[in-house]
């Protein structure tokens, strides 16, 4: 798994992730809504997610490459959580009407 540390906001209990690998070392992010979408025409599962950069330490990075990195990292976090029975869902229920 990519090197990182989880940070907890002592005021509201929310969590953020500080990335510790180059070229993104020092950037602090948090993930928002995560969803899995399928296309009816194929067997591909698409991972979509929202994120927020809390601190970028002035690092100049390509947004598309960074988002690909975050997507790969999120997949690792999800798989790790499933493997270790340590995954928490804190959202609500989306309903389609």
VOBA-923086 format. One record per residue (C-alpha): residue in one letter; y, x negated, z. Coordinates in steps of 0.1 Angstrom, whole numbers, padded with zeros to 4 digits, always signed. Each point is the difference from the previous one (the first is absolute). Example, Ala and Ser with C-alpha at 12.3 -4.5 7.8 and 13.67 -1.06 7.14 Angstrom:
<pts>
+-------+-------+-------+-------+
| dovex |    yy |    xx |    zz |
+-------+-------+-------+-------+
|     A | -0045 | -0123 | +0078 |
|     S | +0034 | -0014 | -0007 |
+-------+-------+-------+-------+
</pts>
This chain:
<pts>
+-------+-------+-------+-------+
| dovex |    yy |    xx |    zz |
+-------+-------+-------+-------+
|     X | +0000 | +0000 | +0000 |
|     X | +0035 | -0012 | -0007 |
|     X | +0017 | -0017 | +0029 |
|     X | +0024 | +0023 | +0019 |
|     X | +0010 | +0012 | +0034 |
|     X | +0006 | +0035 | +0012 |
|     X | +0033 | +0006 | +0017 |
|     X | +0007 | +0030 | +0023 |
|     X | +0035 | +0014 | +0005 |
|     X | +0003 | +0001 | +0038 |
|     X | +0025 | +0029 | -0002 |
|     X | -0020 | +0025 | -0021 |
|     X | -0035 | -0014 | -0002 |
|     X | +0000 | -0002 | -0038 |
|     X | -0017 | -0030 | -0017 |
|     X | +0010 | -0024 | -0027 |
|     X | -0018 | -0029 | -0017 |
|     X | +0013 | -0035 | -0003 |
|     X | -0015 | -0018 | -0029 |
|     X | -0009 | -0036 | +0006 |
|     X | -0012 | -0012 | -0034 |
|     X | +0022 | -0016 | -0027 |
|     X | +0018 | +0011 | -0020 |
|     X | +0008 | +0030 | +0023 |
|     X | -0003 | -0018 | +0034 |
|     X | +0025 | +0015 | +0024 |
|     X | +0005 | +0033 | -0017 |
|     X | -0004 | +0030 | +0023 |
|     X | -0012 | +0033 | -0015 |
|     X | -0015 | +0033 | +0011 |
|     X | -0020 | +0024 | -0021 |
|     X | +0009 | +0037 | -0003 |
|     X | -0019 | +0027 | -0017 |
|     X | -0033 | -0011 | -0016 |
|     X | -0019 | +0021 | -0025 |
|     X | -0030 | -0002 | -0022 |
|     X | +0002 | +0017 | -0034 |
|     X | -0026 | +0005 | -0027 |
|     X | +0005 | +0006 | -0037 |
|     X | -0022 | +0028 | -0013 |
|     X | -0008 | -0021 | -0031 |
|     X | -0015 | -0030 | +0017 |
|     X | -0017 | -0012 | +0032 |
|     X | +0029 | -0021 | +0012 |
|     X | +0015 | +0005 | +0034 |
|     X | +0037 | -0009 | +0001 |
|     X | +0015 | -0012 | +0033 |
|     X | +0037 | +0010 | +0005 |
|     X | +0021 | -0010 | +0029 |
|     X | +0035 | -0001 | +0013 |
|     X | +0013 | -0030 | +0019 |
|     X | +0032 | -0012 | +0016 |
|     X | +0012 | -0036 | +0002 |
|     X | +0016 | -0005 | +0034 |
|     X | +0008 | -0037 | -0004 |
|     X | -0003 | -0022 | -0031 |
|     X | +0015 | -0032 | +0014 |
|     X | +0019 | -0004 | -0033 |
|     X | -0032 | -0007 | -0019 |
|     X | +0004 | +0005 | -0038 |
|     X | -0031 | +0018 | -0013 |
|     X | -0011 | +0021 | -0030 |
|     X | -0003 | +0036 | +0011 |
|     X | -0030 | +0009 | -0022 |
|     X | -0019 | -0031 | +0012 |
|     X | +0009 | +0008 | +0036 |
|     X | -0011 | +0036 | -0003 |
|     X | -0033 | -0012 | -0015 |
|     X | -0004 | -0024 | +0029 |
|     X | +0007 | +0029 | +0025 |
|     X | -0025 | +0023 | -0018 |
|     X | -0027 | -0027 | +0002 |
|     X | +0008 | -0006 | +0036 |
|     X | -0001 | +0037 | +0008 |
|     X | -0034 | +0003 | -0015 |
|     X | -0012 | -0029 | +0022 |
|     X | +0015 | +0017 | +0031 |
|     X | -0018 | +0033 | -0008 |
|     X | -0033 | -0017 | -0007 |
|     X | +0003 | -0021 | +0032 |
|     X | +0008 | +0031 | +0020 |
|     X | -0030 | +0019 | -0014 |
|     X | -0024 | -0030 | +0005 |
|     X | +0011 | -0004 | +0036 |
|     X | +0003 | +0038 | +0007 |
|     X | +0036 | -0007 | +0009 |
|     X | +0022 | +0022 | -0023 |
|     X | +0025 | +0026 | +0011 |
|     X | +0016 | +0028 | -0020 |
|     X | +0033 | +0010 | +0014 |
|     X | +0013 | +0023 | -0027 |
|     X | -0001 | +0037 | -0006 |
|     X | -0017 | +0022 | -0025 |
|     X | +0013 | +0004 | -0036 |
|     X | -0008 | +0033 | -0014 |
|     X | +0003 | +0011 | -0036 |
|     X | +0010 | +0036 | -0006 |
+-------+-------+-------+-------+
</pts>
